Amino acid sequence: MILAAGWKDYLILDTGDGEKLESWNGRVLRRPDPQVIWPRSKPMKTWEDVDARYYRSNKGGGNWEKYSKLPTSWSISYDLTAPGHETLLRFHVEPTGFKHTGIFPEQAANWSWMYEKITAARQSREKINILNLFAYTGAATVACAAAGANVCHVDAAKGMVQRAKENLALSELADKPVRFIVDDVMKFVQREKNRGNQYDGIIMDPPSFGRGPSGEMWKLEEQLFALVDACTEVLSDDPLFFVINSYTTGLQPLVLSNILHSTVGALYPNGAVQAEELGIPVVDSKIVLPCGATGRWSKTEPK
């Protein structure tokens, strides 16, 4: 398991009975999590002393019940550190009607990993191009830009792309070379191939189901392999990494490993594949909350 254990502003205070109790820069939220099938550790009073709680609806979706003067949004920060480099990333937090907050904290493990890969490669490369697909609110985009990469950020939701721009500015990186695109990811990748554009790193965080800006349907199990395979045609001759994240129940890390071995690994034998669960440790506990899976192909550096 890969742990996102470097947070200071974000903490999981407790888990149990289908919920998780989180502190987002001091503001405590209570959200459902279907994987939490064990009992709570902390007393019920701790669970009741929250700023907001998300309730699911039997008709789908749900709503937040607020118990304090919770602002519409606030910020959270994450320290990125690599040898010789230190930077602070900042992101907006905003509880939404789909229980999300705009940030997936477990991905901090990938932000740090990609940051280190890029900063190390910049010692010998003048320019590094990164493609971020299903890029959401842009946390990975911000991390890669902070490391000095040129980033192409692609998402089908215009509102998410706008929030990504805001996160880049919040991290004082608005002047960095980031291109924001609202598009269906498969169509965009195909056009990039036709244009002859290439990338040294590709990141994708696909949903289980989704629609493109023109109503294009996306279903992970049916289309993921084809997308990854298409992406290999826009990789550079000497790529640094390829990252796939998945939150789909039943899609195990080994599935991501097999996809990467069959595509990127087959074309670039000078690399290695790692695929594991992502997790976040619970404060003062031996429990680790499972948070999906990640698969990484990365160039193996000569010793």
SULJO-V167623 format. One line per field, one symbol per residue. phi: phi as a letter, one per 30 degrees, with the letter a starting at -180 (. if undefined). A space follows every 50 residues. Layout:
# SULJO-V167623
phi = ???
This chain:
# SULJO-V167623
phi = .cccccdcdcbcdablhibbcbcchjcccbbdbdddccddccddeddddb dabccdcdcjilaccccbdddeabcbbbdcbbeibbaccbbdcbecdcid bjbcdddeddedddeddddddddbbdbbcbccchdhciddeddddddjdd bccbadcddddddddddddddhbddddbccbcaddddddddddddidbbd abbbbdddbabddciddbbeddbddddedddddcdddbdcabbbcbcddj ddedddddddddcddddbddbbcbbbdcabddehacdcddbjbbbbcbdd ddd
